[in-house]
Amino acid sequence: MASPLTDEEMVDLGRHDCVERVQWVLDTPKPPGLCQELIRTAVSCRNKLPFLNMQSGFKDGLFSMLQATFPVLSWCQNYKANQFKHDLLAGLTLASLCIPQSIGYATLAKLDPQYGLYTSVVPPLIYAVMGTSREIAIRPVAVVSLLLSSMVQKVEDPMANPVAYQKLVLTVTFFAGTFQAAFGLFRSGFLVDFLLHAAIVGFMAGAAIVIGLQQLKGLFGITHFTNKTDVVSVMKTL
């Protein structure tokens, strides 16, 4: 067994650690570059990519790839009948919340209410077989609806030509879903780590302010309200 350190050895060890910490502070190492971060993240995520894990034979590799792409194949094997009651109650609770919210978000996106219901039914069905979380709720959000309306109405006026506006919105959502599916299959969620937290907080706060200003139309009963989303235009209309 090793002998315990004496008081002098403890003092020397503490002094050595203090010198190392001071030297590290005075000569701080440079942070890794973007390329190094991408390489390190790609290496760490290699085991999560279903398309890169085919070493254990074609059949086993194919099944593991399907399990990674469709997690329902893994958890449905241990699903019990008594869990269905709790899942049913949770589904009814979320539906009672998501249905009125989806109708409101469709109005915010300058669309008919049924489009909000479509987005509350189809995405959860897809996420049920491809999702990785049992607690998350999939539904439209106010920020996406606001961005969609503010972007598309620069090309087509929803009041003058509603059919063309709806077709353009469906085209935008199709390509957005295509990109999201590609990011999910290739496990590219680590790209979010490169977004500044201050930028995300500022964007969410600004979107909340704009959404609140847009609701002043119904609050004050204004008939002719602006379709623009910037603060200056809304204040001029008020």
JOVEN-V901271 format. One record per backbone hydrogen bond with DSSP energy under -1.0 kcal/mol. NH is the residue of the N-H (numbers start at 1). CO is the residue of the C=O. If there is no record, write none. Layout:
nh->(NH/NH)
co->(CO/CO)
//
This chain:
nh->(10/11/12/13/14/15/16/17/18/19/20/21/22/23/24/25/26/27/37/38/39/40/41/42/43/44/45/52/61/62/63/64/65/66/67/68/69/70/72/73/74/75/76/83/84/87/88/89/90/91/92/93/94/95/96/98/99/101/102/103/104/105/106/107/108/109/110/111/115/117/118/119/121/122/125/126/127/128/130/131/145/146/147/148/149/150/151/152/153/155/156/161/165/166/167/168/169/170/171/172/173/174/175/176/177/178/179/180/181/182/183/184/185/186/188/191/192/193/194/195/200/201/202/203/204/205/206/207/208/209/210/211/212/213/214/215/216/219/220/222/234/235/236/237/238)
co->(6/7/8/9/10/11/12/13/14/15/16/17/18/19/20/21/22/23/33/34/35/36/37/38/39/40/41/49/57/58/59/60/61/62/63/64/65/66/129/70/71/71/72/80/81/83/84/85/86/87/88/89/90/91/92/94/95/97/98/99/100/101/102/103/104/105/107/106/112/113/114/115/118/118/121/122/123/124/126/127/141/142/143/144/145/146/147/148/149/152/152/157/161/162/163/164/165/166/167/168/169/170/171/172/173/174/175/176/177/178/179/180/181/182/183/188/189/190/191/192/196/197/198/199/200/201/202/203/204/205/206/207/208/209/210/211/213/215/216/217/230/231/232/233/234)
//
